[in-house]
Amino acid sequence: MSMAASGVEVGKLNDAALRRWLRAGVIRDYRDPQFPEIRLRAAAGRTRASVHLVLNENGRTVWQKIGTWPNMCIKTLCADLPVMLAKRNVGGMVTGQFDSVGSLLEWYQEHIATNTTYSKSWRSNIKSMIKCHLLPRLADVRLHNVSFITVDGGLVKPMLVEGFSPQYIREAVNKLKAVFAAASKLRLISANPLAGYRVTYSIKVADVVDTRLFESDLAALFTRLSGVAMPVQMLFVLMMMFGTRINETRLARWEHFAGDYWVIPASNAKNKQEHRIPMTDSAKALIQHYRKWQLKHVGKRSFLFPGNVGAISIRSAHEWHTQIRFKHFTSHDLRRLFRTIVADLGVDTMIGERLLNHALPVLLRKYVKSTLDKGMSQALDQYHQYLIYRGFSSVAPEILPRSPVESENGQTKSASGWL
């Protein structure tokens, strides 16, 4: 089994090879050169994978989900593939007419594709949900047949059988309802057949759980981080050390780490303002160690977290996040925990806000830049020492002292390891 330059795992299409690929926990896609039309994509948790046909139709690449492994027999699929491809009626889809749910979904994708009033990530999420779940299950349903029971039997129950969580199924239903609501408001359909439908009519959805991370969770978080693949570990270690967002962290390039700063370009920042983060000695050691690891195991890359093209996708980054969860928390909760600990350490409020790249009032923007930089650097030094005192060395034993303080040979914490 090998990894192609595109970041897709290459190997044989058999159950044993697929299990090894999922257990490895890093590469998202899988293919067999003998069956180029079949592509598998790991699901969150990496206990199963969606199976797609990937074909070129009318000059563009089209993905069609056909099942979920291990529910479907991969050996049977490979045997039936020639007949399946021969029977496909390429180009037979009716477009421009809202006679089916499929044509309505296609319209909605075009409707939001260039609408920049919605964020790029939201549009991408909608597109993915339509392609992976709504079209495969509901494309052929005629609009005049759409009802609550259609959604229940054609979408909710099948997704439940395939192992998707109730919360994720609710998200899929809400996306479908948004499509019908938009078409109804624009008078593209005479009535909205899903108005008033709730997923709780079909399944029980648990109440929202408390997702917060506390300082008491640090030991469990360190343990989980120390047990995942190096790129996964590094992504969330950086977020934890600097309070950065998952999107701006996944887009980090090696050229952004110059001298004493990590520079997050305005194009990557949520508020579209460049963010310069002082690098502590511990952070520099971490970056150097990871760069050596990447050169040895992945090869020279522009991005810290390379994907098929450019950096890994935001969806892949969120899938990585499931590997470090020991309780229900979001990746953004790492940022909140950072802010909480920094505040508890007595760091000035404005310094804390600048560390998070929050916009400051006009008067505060006049604050002396050198004072800001010095305050941010001191705050990060104090915060990183606190993390090491709490056991952060377990995450990266290659470059950290195994004890927070090493007194042998006259060394102190600031003279050995990271600090």
MARMIDO-549506 format. One record per residue: x negated, y, z of N, C-alpha, C, O, CB in turn. Coordinates in steps of 0.1 Angstrom, whole numbers, plus 5000, padded with zeros to 4 digits. Atoms other than C-alpha are relative to their C-alpha. Glycine has a CB too. Example, Ala and Ser with C-alpha at 12.3 -4.5 7.8 and 13.67 -1.06 7.14 Angstrom:
// MARMIDO-549506
499149885000487749555078499150125000498150125007501050005012;500949895000486349895071500850115008500350225009499650054986;
// end
This chain:
// MARMIDO-549506
499249885000500050005000499150125000498150135007501050005012;500949885001498650344991500950134999502150124997499150004988;499349875001499650714991499550074987498350104985499750095012;500449935012499750884957499750155003500050205014501249994990;500349864998498551244952501250085003501150195010499350054988;498849924998502151364953500549985014501550055018501149954990;499550024987502551234988501149905001501849895012500650135005;499050115000504850944979499349875002498349844996500850004986;500650134998504050604993500249914989501349904983500649945013;499950095011503350354966499749855005498749835011498950044988;500150134995503849984972501049914993501749954984500149985015;499050095006505949674964501450025007501550065018499549855003;498649994995509749684968500449875006501149785000501050044988;499550124992510249414994500150055014499650155019499049884999;499649964987511549425029498850025010498750125017500949895007;501249984991508149375047499250134997498950205006499149884998;500749885003506449655028500850135004500250225009499750014985;499149894996509449885035499950025015499950145019501449984995;500049984985509349815072498650065004498650145013500149865006;501349944997505549895073500050154997499550235005498949934992;500049865003506150225055500850085010500450195014500750014986;499249924990508950335079499350015013499350115020501349935002;500750004987506850235109498850105000498550155011499549865004;501149915001503950445097500350145004499550215010499450004986;499549884995505950745103499650134995499850245001499750015014;500549885005504451005080500650034986501250144984498550004999;499649975014505250975043501649984998502149885003499349904990;498550005000508951045035500549914988501549854990500550144998;499550075012509350885000499249884997498049865001500050094988;500650135003508550534987500449964986501549984982500349895010;499650055014508350394951499149884997498049865003499850114990;500850125006507150084932499850034986500850054978500849875003;500349975014505450154899500749914990501049944979498550004997;499350095009507149844885501550044998502150004988500049865006;498649955001510550014891500150155002500550195013501049925011;500149854998510050384885501350075002501350185007499350064988;498749944998513750454885500549995014501550065017501049944991;499550014987514150354921499150075010497950065010500049845004;500849924990513050584949500749995014502050005015499950154996;499550014986513550534987499650135008498450175006499649875007;500349894991513650825012500449975014501649945017500850134995;499850034986513250775049501050095007501050215004498750005008;499049924992516150885072499350045013498349995017501349925002;500549964987515651055105500049885009500949805009500950125006;500150114991514450815131499249884993498749805000501349955004;500850095008512850605103500449855003499549775004498650025002;499550144999515050295109500749954988500949834986500949995012;499350035012516650305075499550104989498950204992501550005001;500449915011516150475041501150004989501749904987498749954993;499149995011518450595014499449964987498249994985500650154999;500550055012518050434980500650084988501850104987500349854998;499649915011518250654949499649954986498549884985499550145002;500450025014518250614911499550144996500250244998501249954991;500649885005515950884897499849994985498949924980498650035008;500050015015516550944860499950144994500250245000501349944995;500049885008515951204834501250014991501449934982498750014991;498849985008519251334820500150144995500050245003501249975009;499949875007519551624795498850095004499050215006501350065004;501249924997515951734803499850035014498950115017500150124992;500249974986516251744841500149875008500749775004501050105005;500150124991515551494869501350005008501650105015498750005008;498750024992518751364885499849895010499449785007501249974990;500050104990518851184918501449955003502350045005499350055013;498750054996521850954925499849905011499249795009500749944988;500150094988522150784959500949884997502149904993500450075013;499350125003523250424954500249915012500949805012499449924989;499950084989522950284989499050035011498350135010499949854997;500949984989521050255022499349865003500049765005500850055012;500750124995518350005031499850015015499550115020498649994992;499950145004518349765049501449944998501649824996499449915010;498750055003522149745044500249944987500949844985501050125002;500050065013521649675008498849914997497749945003500250114989;501150095003519449394994499250064989499650084978500649864996;500849935010516549554976499649904989499449944978498750055007;500450105010515649224958501149994990500949984978499849865007;498950005009519149214943500150124991500450114979501349985007;500049885007518949574933499050004988499350044977499750125009;501150015010515649514914500549914988500249934977498749965006;499550105010517249214896501150064991501150034979500449875006;498949945007520349414886499750134993500550184986501250015009;500349865005518549734876500250014985500850114980498650045004;499949995015518349664838501550014996501850094987499449894993;498650005003522049594836500750145005501550204998500849885006;499549884995522849894858499750124991500550214989499550035014;500449895008520850134836500749994986501150104981498550004998;499350015013522449994804501450055001502050104991499949854996;498649974998525950054818500250155003501350205002500649925011;499849864996525250414828500550084987499950074977498750065005;499549915011527250664807499350145002500050235007501550015000;500749884998524650944806500750114993501050104981498549994996;499449885006526151284800501550004999502150084992499550024986;498650015001529651174805500850085010502050085010500449865002;499349924990530451414834500750124994500150194985499050045011;499349895004533051664827499750125008499850125020501649985000;500449884993531852014836500950124996501550124985498650044997;499249885003533652344838501549985002502350085000499850054986;498650034997537052184847500149945014499449855017500649904989;499950054986538152134883501149905000502249925006500450125009;499050115000539951804877499649905010500449815013500149944986;500550094990537851624903499250075011498850195009499149894993;500849944990536051684935498550024995497950124999500049915013;501449985005532751634917499850124992498850194994499749884991;500149885008533351914892500150135009499450235007501150014990;499949894991534352144921498750025008498250135010501149985010;501349994993531152054940498950064991498050134996499649865005;501049955009529052124909500250154998499250234998500149934986;499749865001530752464906499450075012498850185011501550034998;500449934988529952554942498550015001498050115005500649925012;501550005000526252464938499650124991498650194995499449874995;500449895009526052714909500450135006499850235005500749984986;499549884994528152964928499150065011499050185012501449975007;500949954989525652994957498550004996497750055004500249915013;501450025004522452914938499250135000498150135005499949934986;500849885001521453274932500650115009500350235008500150064986;499449914991523453434960499150025012499149955022501449955005;501149984990520653584981500650065013499850085023499050104995;499549964987523053705008500149885010500249905022501550064998;500250124992522753345020498549975001497849994991500849884995;501450034999519353235033499649884990500549804987499649975014;500550115009517253005011500249875006500549775000498550024996;499950134992517252735038501449955000501749835000499450015013;498650044999521052745041500449954986501149854986500950125004;499750045014521452715003499449864997500149774991499650104989;500750135002518952425002500749895008500949785003498550015005;499350104992520852255030501349964994501649844994500250065014;498750035007524152285012499849914988500549814986500750134996;500350075012522552154980499749855003500249764996498950064992;500450134996521051854998501249925004501449805001499050015011;498950074995524251765015501049964989501549854989500850095010;499150035011526251784983499449884992500149794988500250124991;500650105008523751574964499949865006500149765000498650044996;500350134993523051304990501349945006501449815007499150035012;498850054993526551265006501350024994502149934992500050055014;498749975005529451444991500249954985501349894983500250155000;499950045013528851374954500149844999501049794992498950054991;500050155001528050994958501349945005501749845000498949945008;498850064993531250944979501350054994502349984994499950015014;498749945003533851184965500050054985501150114982500250115009;500149945014532751284929501249964992501750054984498749964994;498950055009535451074912501450025005502449994998499849854997;498649984995538351164934500650124993500150234992499950035016;499349895007540951374915500550105011500950065022501249944992;499649904991541851704931501449985005501650015017499850144993;498650024995545551624933500149885009501249875016500949984988;499950114991544651314953499350035014499249955023499449884994;500849964988542551504980501050025011502050105010499150124997;499249984988544051485015499249975012498049935010501349914999;500750034988543051435051499549854999498449825003500950025012;500350145000543151055046498949974990498149884991501249924997;501150025010540851085015498750035006497749955004500250104988;501349974993538151255036499749905010498549855012500150145006;500250104989538651005064499549874994498549824999501349975007;500450135005538350695042498950014990498249914989501249944993;501149995010535950825015498750065005497750044999500550084989;501249934995533551025036499649965014498549925017500150154998;500350024985533850995074499749865003498649835009501150055008;500250144996534250625078498849934993498049865000501249924997;501250055006531550525052498750055007497849975009500050024986;501249954994529050755068499849945014498749925019500050165001;500150064987529850615102499549865000498649825008501450005007;500550145002529250255090498550004997497849915001500849944989;501449995004525950365075499150055012497850055010499850094988;500849974988524750475110499850155002499050195011498849944998;500249864998524950855107500750055013501849995016500650094988;499449954988525651045139501350074998501550134987499050095008;498849925001529051195146499850154997500550214990500849995012;500349855002527451545147499650024985500050124979498950045009;500449985014525851495112501249984991501350054981498949904997;498850025008529151365098500950135001501550174991500849885005;499349884999530851675112499550114991500250194985500150055015;500649905008528351885094500349984985500650074978498450005001;499750035014529051705061501550044997501850104987499949854997;498649965001532851755066500150154999500950204991500949945011;499949855001532352125073499550064987500050164983499250065012;500549965013530252165042501149984989501350074980498749934996;499050035010533052005021501250105002501750154992500649855002;498949914997535652225038499650144995500550224990500450015015;500549875005533552535029500150014985500550124980498550025004;499950005015533552434992501550034997501850114988499649874995;498649985003537352404992500550145004501450204997500949895006;499649874995537852725012499650114990500350204987499550035014;500549905009535652924988500849994987501250104981498549984997;499350015013537452784957501450055002502050114992500049864995;498649954997540852864973500050155001500950214995500549945013;500049854999539953224982499750074987500350184985498950045010;500349945013538653284947501149964989501049994978498749964994;498950045008541953134933499649914989500249914978500750124994;500450105010540152864914500849875002500949794993498549975002;499150114998542452604930501250065006501250165014499449895009;498849944996546052674938500349995015500950085021501249934993;499850024985545952544974498849935005498149854998501349935003;501150074993543352424999500649885007501249895018499350095010;499450124994544252055007499349975013499949885020499949894990;500750044987541752045036500250115011499550105021498549984997;499849904990542952355054500649945013501649875012501050114995;499550054987543352265091499449865004499649815015501549984999;500650134996541451925089498850025009498050115007499749934987;501250004991539051855117499549855000500249765000500450055014;500750134999536551565119500549925012500549805012498550014999;499650064988537851495154501349924998501749855007500250105011;498850085003541051365138499649864996500449764998500850064988;500550135005538951075125499149935010499249815012499350014987;501050064990536151015151499950105012500250215011498649984993;500349924988535251135185498650064999497649984997500149915013;501349945000532451385186499750055014500550135020500050124990;500349974986530651425219499850165001499550234992498749935004;500249864998530451765235498550044998497649954999500450045015;501349955002527351975228499249985013499650035024499950154995;500850024988524551875252499050115002498850194993499249874999;500949904996522152105270498649974993498049864996499850015015;501250035008519152125246498750075005497750055000500250044986;501249924995516852345267498849915005499049805010500550095011;501250064995513252245275499650085012499750205012498950004989;500449934988511952325309498549965003498049874997500849955013;501450034997508452335324499849865005498849805004499450105010;500050144995509252005341500049904989499749784992501249985009;500050105012509551845306498649994994498449914985501050054990;501349995007505851925297499349865000498849824989499150105007;500750135000504551585308500549904990499849844982500049935014;499450095010507051395287499850054986499649974977501650005002;500349945013506451635258498649964996498449934984500250155000;501450045003502651575260499949854996499249824987499150045012;500050145002503251205261500549974986499949894978500849925010;499450035013505451205230499150064989498949994978501450074999;500949945010503051435211498749924998498349904986499650145004;501250085001500051215218500249864993499349804989499449975014;499750135006501850915203500450004985500849904979501049935007;499649985014502651055168498850024991497750044995501050114998;501149985010500651085136499450145001500150235005500649974985;500849874998498051365135500750124994500850225001498749994994;499349885005499951605111501350045007501550155010500449984985;498849974992503151565131499650075013500250165017500849875002;500549954987501251625163499650154998499950235006498949925005;500649875002499451925149501150114998501050225003499050004988;498949905003502652105136500650055013500750175014501049934991;499349964988504252105170499150055011499550125020500949885005;501049944990501052165190499850154997499750235006498749924999;500149865004500652485170501250085004501050195010499850024985;498849934996504252585176500050025015500450135020501249924996;500049994986503852515213498950105005499250175015499749865006;501149914996500552705216500250144997499750235004498749954994;499849865004501653015198501450054999501750174996499450024987;498649965000505453015200500550044986501450124984500250125008;499649975013505753025162501249924996501549825002498849974990;498950065005508752925142499649884991498549884986500950094992;500450125008508852585124499850034986498949974980501149895002;500149975014509252745090498650064997497950034988501150084995;501349935002506252975093498849925003497749944998500050135008;501150094996504152705109499749904989498649874985500349935013;500250105011504752445081499350074988498749994980501349944996;500649935012503652715055498650055003498050114994500950114997;501349954997500352775072499049954990499049834987499649965015;501150035010497352775048498750025008498650095017500150084987;501349984993493652735058499550144999498850185008499149904994;500549875002492953075044500650105011500150215012500350054986;499349914990495353225071499250005013499550085022501449955002;500850014988492853115098498650064997497749994993499949865006;501249935003490153375094499450075013500150165018500250114989;500749944989487753465122500849985013501149875018499850154998;499450004987489553555154501550005000502250025010499550115009;498549995001493153555141500649894991499949844982500450144994;499150075009495853345126501050104994501850165002500849875007;499249905006497553565101501249934993501049854984499250084989;498850055006501153485092500550104990500950214995501149965011;499649905009501953665060501550055001502349975006499849964985;498649954999505053885058501049914992502149904996500150144994;499150085008506453655031500549875008501549815005499449964987;499750124993506453365056500750035013501449945019498749925004;499449964988507753555086501550034999501950084988499350125006;498549985001511453575094500450144999501350184992500749945013;499749865000511353945100499350084988499350204987499750075013;500749955012509253995068498950105005498650204997500950074991;501149914996506454165089498849915003498949805010500450085013;501250074998502854035089499849985015500050085023498850064993;500350034985501953865123498649955001498249854996501149905005;501450044997498353855135499949955014500250025024499150124998;500050064987497953615164498549975004497849914996500849865000;501450024995494653615184499749855002500649785007499750085012;500450144998492853275184499149995012498150055013499349954987;500950034988491553155217499049894996499049834985500949945012;501150105003488452935219500649864998500249784990498950005011;499350135001490752635225500749984987500649874981501049985011;499350015013492752705194499049994989499349914979500950134998;501050025010489652745173499549864999499349804988498850105002;500550145000488352405184501149914995500749814988499749965015;498950085005491752255177500150004984500249904978501350045005;499949985015491852395141498849934993498949874983500050154997;501250065006488252285134500149855000499749784990498750045008;499850144999489051935146501049954990500749844984500449965014;499050055009492151905125499550014986499949934977501350085002;500549995014490452035094499049894996499149834985499250144999;500950125003487751765097500849884998500549804989499049985012;499250125001490451505102500750004986500849904979501150005011;499350005013492351625071499149974988499449904979500750144998;501050025011489251635049499749854999499549804988498750085002;500450145000488451275059501149914996500949824988499549965014;498950105002491951115057500950044989501649964984500749995013;499149955011493851335032499350064988499750044977501050105006;500749935011491351525012500250155002500950205010500549964987;500049864999490851895006501450054996501950024985498950074991;498649945003494252085007500050155004499250195012501149925008;499949864997495252445007500950025013500650115020500750074989;499149994989497952385033499649915012499049805009501549964996;500250094989497652245068500949885000500549775004500250085013;499050115000500752035062500549984985501650034982501250035009;499750015015500751945024501149904998501249805004498849964992;498950095004503851795008499749964985498649974980501350075001;500150045014504551674973499550124991498750104982501449954994;500449885006504252034960499950115010500950145017501050044988;500149904989502852294983500049945014499549835016501050114998;499950054987503652265019501249905001502049894992500250115010;498950094998506051995033501350095001501250215005499849925014;498749935000509752095030500450025014500049965024501049924992;499449974987511652245059500849875005500849855017500950125000;499350124996513751925059499049895005499349835015500849944988;501050104995510651705063499550045013499349965022498849994990;500549954987509451925091501049975011500649935022499750165000;499050034990512751885109500149855003500449805014501450054996;500050154998512551505103498849965009498949875017499949934987;501150024991509151515119500350035015499949965024498850084996;499649964986510751685149500749885007500549875019500950125000;499350114993512851375156499049905006499449835015500949924990;501050094995509651185162499450045014498849965021498849984991;500549954987508751395193501150025010500850065021499250134998;498949984991512151415208500249895010500249775007501450024993;499850104989512551245242501350045007501849975016498950005010;498649954996515851445249500550084989499850114979499950075014;499449915011518151655228499550145001500050225009501549995001;500449865001516251965219499650034986499249944979498850035010;500349965013515652165188498550044999497950075010500950114995;501449955001512252275174499950145005498950185010499649994985;500049864995513252625183499950015015499550115021501250084995;500150004985513352525220498650005004498350045015500749875005;501449994996509552495219499650155000498850195009499149934989;500249865000509552865211500650075012499950165018500650074987;499349944988511952945239499249965013499050045022501449955002;500850054989509752735263498850095001498350135012499749854999;501149915001506752935252500350145007499550185015499550024986;499749874995508453265260500349995015499950095022501350064993;499650024985509753135294498749995008498650065018500849885002;501350024993506253025305499250135000498650165011499249884995;500849885001504553335293500650115010499850185016500050064986;499449914991507053545312499849975015499550055023501550014998;500250054986506653335344498550035004498350045016500349855001;501449974997502853395341499750155003498650195006499149954989;500149864997503553765345499550094989499150204990499050025011;500449925011502753875310501050114997502250094998499949914987;499249895003504054215301501049974989500849904980499150124995;498950035009507454205283499750044986500049964977501250075005;500349965014506254395253498949914993499049884982499550155000;501050095005503154175249500749864996500449814986498949975011;499250125003505553875251500850014987500849914979500949965011;499249985012507754015224499150014987499549964977500850135001;500950005012504754085201499549864997499349834985498950105003;500450135002503553735206501049924991500649844983499749925013;498950075007506853615192500350074987501250034979501249995008;499749925012506753875164501450054999502050064989499749924987;498749935000509954035175499850144997498850215001500749985014;500149865003510654375162500150095012501050065021501250044990;500049914988509954655187500750134997500750174985498550035004;499549875003511754985191499050104994497850084996500650065013;500949915007510355275172498950065009497750075005500850124993;501049944991508655435202498949915004497749955005500750065012;501050104996506955115212499049964989497949914991500649885005;500950035011505455075177498850095000497850064994500850014987;501149915000503255365185498949965011497950025012500550145004;500950064990501555155213498749984993498649934982500649875007;501450025005497755145208499849864996499949775004499050055010;500250135006497054855185498949925007499149805010499750014985;501150074993493754765203500549955013500149845017498850095001;499450054987495654745236500949884998500949795006500750125007;499150125003498254515220499249884998499549775003500950044988;500850125003495654285206499349945012499349825014498950044989;500650054987493754265239500949945009500649835015499350125007;498950064991496954205258500449864995500649775003501150095002;499550135006498053925234498949905002499249785005500350024985;501150094999494553765235499949955015499849835017498750064996;500050044986494553765273501149915004501049825012499950125009;498850084997498053635275499949864995500349765002501350064994;500250135006497253345252499049925007499149805009499750004985;501050074992494153255271500649955013500349835017498850105004;499350044988496153245303500949894998501049795006500750125007;499050105003498853045288499449864996499849765001500950054988;500750125004496552785272499349935012499349815013499050034989;500650064988494652735305501149945008500949835014499350115008;498950064993498052675321500449874994500649775002501250105000;499650135007498952405295499049895003499349785006500150024985;501150104997495552235301500149955014499949835017498650064997;499850044986496152245338501149905002501149825011500250135009;498850084999499452075333499849864992500849784992501250074995;500350135007497851785312500050004985500149904979501049915005;500049995014497651915277498949924993498949894982499950154996;501150075005494351735273500349864995499649804987498949995010;499650145004496251405268500450004985500449904979501149955009;499549995014497451535234498849984990499049924980500750134998;501250005009493951575219498849965007497950055010499850134992;501150044991491451365239498650024993497650024999500249865004;501349995007488751395211499350135003498150145003500349994985;500749874999488151765218500350075013499950185016500450094989;499749954987489551815253499449925011499349805009501550015002;500550084989488051715286501249925006502349975006499450095011;498950094995490051435301500550055014501650025018499549865002;499649934987490151635334500150154998499250204990499049965012;499949865003491251995335498850085005498550195000501250065007;501249934995488052085354498949895000499049795006500250065014;501150095000484651925348498950075007498350175002499649954986;501049944992482152015375498649944998497650005002500450005014;501350075001479451775365499150094991499550164982500249864993;501049935008476251925351500250155000499850224990499949954986;499849854999477352275362501050054990501250174989498850064997;499049955010480152285336501350045008501749975017500349894990;498649964995483452465344501049984988500649944977500050145005;498950025010486752455325499750094988500050054977501350045006;500249915011485652755304498849974992498550034982499950145005;501350035007482352595294500049864993499049824988498950015009;499950145006483552255282501349984993502350054996499849895010;498850035006486152105260500550114991499850174983501149975010;499449905008488552355244499650145005499450234997501549995001;500249874995487952645267498550035004498250155008500950025013;
// end
